[in-house]
Amino acid sequence: MKLVAFRVTMYKGIIDSGWVDVNRLTVLVGKNEAGKTSLLKALYKLNPHNLYLYGNRSDSYEDDLNSYQIDWEWPRAHRTESSKEQIVCQAKFQLSEQEKSDIAQITGKAEIPNTIEVSRNYAGRLEVHCEADILSNKLSPVEIDNAFDTLPEVQDEFNDQFKQIAYECFREARHLAADERFTELGKLAQKYQPLLGGAVSHLDPPQHIETDFVDRFFVDLEWAAQMLESSSPIKVKVHEYVTNLLPTFIYMDDYRIFSGTAHLEEIHARWTDSRLTEEDLTFLTILDLSGLDLGELVQLGQGSTEAVKQRQYNVAAGAKTLTKMISDRLRQRRYEVDYRVDGQHFFTFVKDDRDPSLIELEERSKGFQWFFSFDLMFMYESKWTFEGCVILLDEPGLHLQPDAQKDLLRRLEHYAAGNTLLYTTHLPFMIDLNQPHQVRVLKETDKGIVVTTDLIDSPPEAKFVLQAALGMDISQNFLIAKRNLVVEGVDDYVVLIELSNLLQKNGAKGLPEDVRITPGEGASKSVYMATFMIGQGL
């Protein structure tokens, strides 16, 4: 399933964005506070890669990030209209021929449409929609409630660890049932039965009632899953098939510079006291990606000579692990990582194919540190999955120099090779106007924020960004072009470039590669610019 369009309604400042067509790489342009972040977050929460607890929501910060919150995300000027049944995000996905064939086999229908829609409302309910009449026997939320009412309750007498695991199991089971993922629901026993069994108290009476709970719960849960699945087989199977194929949505807006130097005992102490700093978190991310455990490193460093040797072996293996992981996935740039440990001091050294010097990460240039950190954070956030994701980047490259921003733009093209990537920006260097079909502009109207592909009718703030991007490109390129075509303004530029791209996509000839289009700022200035170029032999 490939994302081809989405629509956001009644979310923060967005009343109805309209359908936003999505390419392999799509850029959302708009001024600050235009609603770019809101658009990405609404889309991200359709199927976020982090755990989210719809229908049985806790008060945790993680829930706020990954689920729709009607209390403060509903548009302020429309409070009287608020409803948890309101759909927040709809998305259209293109089905492959194999996927269409699978759905045809499930439904018994010969004709399956090319696209299918998925939506989520403020209540957190995930729905699958299809233009054709292939979805029937909708499962009622009341049936889910009735099925879960048969499960044994968590008792106050249970020990704290047991209760925590039991509640986690309840929440995940409820989430899977709400999304009608019954195959996964039936497999929960494989995950939680050993965890609950290991948390049973060694004292009576808690031991007795906790053991009874484990014995009853998974038998009853399996029965509930079977009952729900049999209540509406066609819809459930189609729903489960589609939601299992739903791409993971990855949202990134925190582009921290990673810290590779640390005092292990000090970080471990802050971790124990829940006082970790932002630098600590980036360091722990590096360890996690390398397969290294902070507690084990500290313990080995306090042990015998053999233990210290073992620790050095572990960190060397961890550096090799991270190097291989990076080289397997980030083929556009080759990193090599090395770790050194002296006492409780940990050091990270990095080199790449552009600079073979192996020096400390913190001693590298800010640009090098940013790109290295960005690559690692993307790997960590995507859980090492580089295929089939929908990647959402909010204002990437904001603090990079212009040349580094252009380098990042090329890197985003690489990331989008096996994924769908959308990013927001108001930076001229982060827009490739040679690909105008990738650009979407946020426009403020009387009815709220809408998204348009009409670059010519863009609002002044967005057009300024586009003109600036065009101006940057022209200032660096037009004087060295063999042939130049002067047009009156940016609108003419966009039309000609897009027509040329369309001709080339259909096998016809577009603009020659040695022709550079230069827009003037009106008819009079175009004459002066053309006269200047002729005088310079351009």
N, C-alpha and C positions, 0 to 999 in steps of 0.2 A: 504494500500500500504506500502510495506516494502522495504527500500533501500537495494539493494544487490550488486551494483557495481557503480562506477563512473569513469569518464575520464575527464581530464583537458587538453586543448590545447591552445597554443599561449597566455599564461598568465605569465607575468614577466619572470622568468628563466625557465619556463616549456614550451617546444615546444609540446610535446605529452607525457603525463604521462603513456599512455597505460591504459587499463581497470584495475581498482583497485577493487578487490573483497572485500566485506564488510561483517563482521560478526556482531553479536549482540554487541560485544566489539572488537574494532580493534585499535592496536597501530602502529603509524608511527614512525619509528626509523631513525635517521640520525644526522649528525654533525650539528653544528650551521651554518646558512646560506646555508643549503642544499636544502631549498625550502619547508620545512614542513609547515610553516605558509602560504605561497602562496597557497599550495594545499588545506588547510582548508578554506581559505578565498574565493577561487574560488568556492568551493562547497557550502559554506554558502550563497553566493550571488545568488545561483540558486533559493532559496525561503526563503529569510531572514525574521525573525519574526518582524523586525522593518519596518516602512513605507518606501517604496522606490518608486521613481517617474521615471519610465522608459518612454522614449519617449518624456517627457516634463520636462526634468531635470532642477532643480534649481542649484544654486551655493552653497547650504548649505553643511555643513560638514557631516550631516547625509546622504545625497545622496552619497557622496564620499565613505562612509563606506559600503553602502548597494547596490551599483550598480557598474557595470563594467565601468572603466574609460579608454578608449582606448588611451588617450593622454599620460598617464604615466604607464599603466599596460600592454601595448603591449610590447613584447620582443624587447629590444633596438637594437639588431643586425639584426632585420627584419622589420625596419620601412617602407621600400618601399612596403612591402606586406600587410600593415595594411588595414583592412576592417571591417566595423561595422557588416557585415554579418557573420563574423567569429564566429563560435560557441566556447564559452569558456568552458562551462561545460555540459556534458551529464551524465545522471544518469539512471540506470535501477532499476525498482521497480517491486517486485513480487506482483502479483494480488491474492487476496483471491478468493475463489470459488464464494462468493457472488458478488464481484466486477466483475468477469468474466461474471457472469449471468446478471448483470445490463448492462454491455457494449453490450452483445449479444442482449439484448432487445432493446437497443437504435439503434444498427446498423442493426439488422435483420440477423446477421451472426451466424451460428451455432457453428463455431470453433473460439475461442478466445485464443490467446497465453497466456502463463503463466506470461510473463513479458511485460512491456511497458516502453518506454524511454521518458524522458523529457529533453529538452535542453534549454539553454538560450544563446543568442549571445551578442556581444558588444553593439548592438542597444537596447538591453533589451528585445527583443522579446522572449517570452516563447512558445516553440513548443512541441507538443506531437507527438511521432513517434511510429509506430507499425510495426512489421515484416509482419503481415498479411495485406491484402488490405482492411482495414476497415475505413480508414480516407480518405475522399474525399471532393471536393468543398472547397479548401483552401480559407480562407477569405483574401482579399487583403488589405494591409495598406491604399491604395487609398480610399477604401470604408469607412474606419474609418474616414479618413480626410474629405471626402465629407459629412458624417453624422454630424461631429462636426462643419462643416462650417455653418450648419443650426441653431446652437445655438446662442442666443443673446450674444453680447460682453459686457465685463465689461467696464463701462464708467469712464472717469476721474472724472466726477462730483460726483461719489459715495463717501460716507465717508470712512475713512481708515479701520475701523473695518469691514464694509460691504464688501469692496474690498478684504480684506484678506480672509474672509470666502468664498467669491465667487471663488477666485483663488484656494483655497484648494479644493473646490468642483470640479472645472474644472480638476485639476491634478488627483484627485482620480478617476473621471469619465474616464479620458483618460487612466489611468493605468488599470482600469477594462476592458475597451474596447479592449486595446492592448492585454490583456490576455484572451479575449473572455469570460469574466465572466458576462454574460448579465443578469442573474437573480439578481446578486448583484447590477449591474448597474441600473436596474429598481427600486431598493429599496433605492437609494440614497436620494430620496425626503424625506423619513422618517427621515433621519439623518440631512440633511442640510436645509430643508424648515423651521423648527422651529428656527434654528440658524440664517438664513438670515432674517427671519421675526422679530426676536428680535433685530437685528442690524440695522433695517431701521431707518433713521434719522427722528427726530421730526420736521425738518424744510423743507420748500419747497424752491427751486425745487427738492433737492435730494430725498425727501420722495416720490414724485410722480414717478420719473423714477426708483427708487429702487423697489418700489412696483410692477411696471410694469415688471421689470426684473424677480422678483420672480414668478409672474404669468406665464410669458412666458417660463422661462428656464426649469422648470420641465415637462411642457407639451411637449416641443420640445425634451427634453432628453428622455422621455418615447417613443416618436415616433422614435427617432434615434436608441434606443435600440431594438425596434421591427423590424426596417428595417434591422439592422445588423444581428439579430438573424435569420431572415427569408431568408437571402441571401445564407446561406449554412448550413442547419439544422443539417445534420448528423455530420459533422466535428465539428461544434460549440458545439453540445450537448456532444460529446465524450470529446472534449477539456475541456469544462466546468466541466464535471463530474470528469475527472482526476485531473485538477488543484484544484478543491475544496477538493479533498482527499489528495493533496500533503502535506507531512509532513512539519511541521515548523522546520526550521534549526536555531539552537541556537549556537552562537559563543561566547566563553569566553576566554579572555586572560589577564584580569585585576583582579587579586585576591587580592583585597585590604582588609586590616584589618578594620573591622567596628568600628566606634566610637559610644559609647552608652551614653557618657556624653556630655552635651552641655549647653550653655547659650541661652535660647530660643530667647530673644530679639536681641542678637547679630547676631545669624544666620538669623533671619528674616530681619534684617537691611542689611546684606550682600546679601540676596536673592533679596531684593528690588533693590539694586544697582548692581545686576548681578556680585557679587564678591564672589560667593560661592567657598569654598575650597574643596579639595578631601575629607577631614574629614566631612565637612558639607554634601556632597552628600551621604556618607554612612549613616549618621544619618537620613537624609530625607528618605532614602530607608527603614530604620527600621520603621519610622513613617508611611510610605505609606503601608507597609506590615501589620501594626497594625491597619489601618483604622483611623489614627489620622491626624489632619490638623494642621500645624505649626501656621498659622495665628490665628486659633481658640484658641489654647493653650496659645498664647501670650495674646490675648484679655481677655480670662477668668482670667488669672493670674493678670490682671490689674483691675479687677472688684471688686465686693462686696464679702463678706464672702461666700454667697451662690454660687457666680460664681466660687470661688476658690474650693469649695466643689464639684461643678459640674465638674471642670477640673480634680480633683483627681479621681472622678468616671469614667470619660472618659479614663484616662490613665490606670486605673485598668482594665477596659473592653478591652482596646487595648492590654494590656499584655496577657489577657486571650485569645483574638482572635489570637494573634501570636502563643501562646503556643499550642492552638488547631490546628492551621494550620500546624505547624511543626510536631506535633504528628500524624496527619492524613497522612502525606506524607513521613516523614523521620523515618521510623519504625526501622531502624538499630541503632538509638540513640535517647534517650528521653531527650529533653530540656524542662526546665521550665523558663519562663521569668517573671520578675517583674519590674515595673517602679515606681520610686519615684520622686516627684517634690517638690522642696523647693524654693519658690519665682519664679524666672525665671531659676533656675538651674534644669536640667533634668538628672536623673541617671538611668542606665540600669543594672539590676542584673540578672545573669544567673546561672543555675545549670543544671546538667545532671545526668543520672542514674549511672555514674561512680564516680561522686563527688557530694554528696547531699548538699554541702555548697552553700548558696545563697550569692554570693559576686559580686562586680562590674565587668563588662565585661573587663574593662581595667586592672583589677588586676589578671585576669586569666592568665594561662601560654600562651606563644605565640602559641603553638600548638593548645590549646583549642580555642583561638581567631581565628586562621586561619580556623579551621574546621567549627566553628559556622558561620563565615563570608562567607565561601564558600557555606555552605548550604543555607544561606539566599540569597546570590547573585544568586545562581542557581534558587531558587524559584522566585525571582524577574525577572530575565532574561527570564524565561520560562513562565511568567505570570501565575504562579501557575498551569501550565499544566504539568503533569508528565507522560502522556501516548502518545505514537506515535510521539514523537519528534525525531529529529536527533541532537544529542548533540555533539558539536565540541569544544574540550578543547585544547588550545595551551599551552604546557609546564606546566601542573598543578603540584603543589608540588615542584616547583623549589627551594624554600627557606626553605623547611621542612627538619628536621632531617631524617636519613634513616628509623628509626622505624616508624615515622609519614608518610613517603612516602609509606611504606608497608601497613599502615592502610588506606591511601587514595586509594591505589590500590584495596583493598577490598571494599571500599565505591563505587568506580566506577563500580564494578560488580553489586552492588545494584541498582545504577542509571540506568544501562543498562537493568534491568529486564523488564521494559515496554517500552524501547526506543532502538534506535540504537546509540551507543556512539563511537566516534573516538577521540583519543587524540594523541598528538605528545610528544616525549620525547627524551632526550639523557642521561637520568639518569638510571643507572643499576637497582636501587631498584624499578623503575616504570615498569619493564618488568617481566612478568611471563613466564619463559621459559618452564614451565610445560604445557603451552598452545601455542605451536609454531605456530599453525594455525591462531592465532590472530595477529601475527607480520608481518608488511609490512616494507620493507627497501627502503629508497630513495637512488638511485644510480645515480651518475653523469656520463654521457656519452658524446661522441662527438656531439650527437644530442640533448643535454640538459638533464634535469632530468627525470628519469623514476622511476617507483615504481615496486618492485619485491617481490615475496614471497619466493625467493630462498635465504635462510639464509646462505647456504654454499658458494654461490658465491657473498656474500655481499662485499661492499668496505671495506678497512681496518678500517676506522673510525667507521663505523656501527658495524663491527665484533668485534671491541674492546669493544663497549658498551655491545654487547651480551655476550662476554667472561667475561666482568666484572660482569654482572648480574649473570652469571653462577658461577663465582668465589665466589661472595658474598653468593649465596645460598649454595654452597658446604662448604664454611668455617664455616657456621652456622649449617650445618646439617650432613655432611657425617660421622663425628666421632661418632655419636650416632645411626647410622643405624645398624640394625641387620645383614644385608647382603649388600655387596658392589660389584659393577661391575665396573672395570676399563677399560676404552676405550681410544683409542689413542688421540682423539681430540674432539673439540666442534662439528665438523660436524657429527661424529659418535653419539654423544649425541643427537643431534637434530633428526637424522634419527630414532634412537631407540625410543625416546619419541613419535614421531609422529606415528610410526608404532603401538606402544602400544595403543595410543589414538584411532587409526582407528579400531584396533581389538575390543576394548571395546565398541565403538559406534555400531559395528555390532554384539554385543552379545557374542563375543569370549573373552577369557582371555588375558589380557595384562600383563605387568610387575607386579609382586607382590608388594603390598604396602610397604613391609619391605625391598625392594631392592633400594639402592641408587646408581645411575650411577655417576661415577666420571671421567671426562676427564683429561687425562694428557696433557702435552704440547709436544707431540711427543712420538715415540715408546720407546726411552731410559728412559725418565722420567716416563712413564707409568709403566715400570718394577720396578723402584725405589719405586713408590707410592704403587704398589701392594705388594712389599716386606715389606714395612713399615706397611701396613694394616694387613698383615698376622702375622707379629711380634707382633702387638698389639691385635691380636685375633679378628680382624674385618672381 
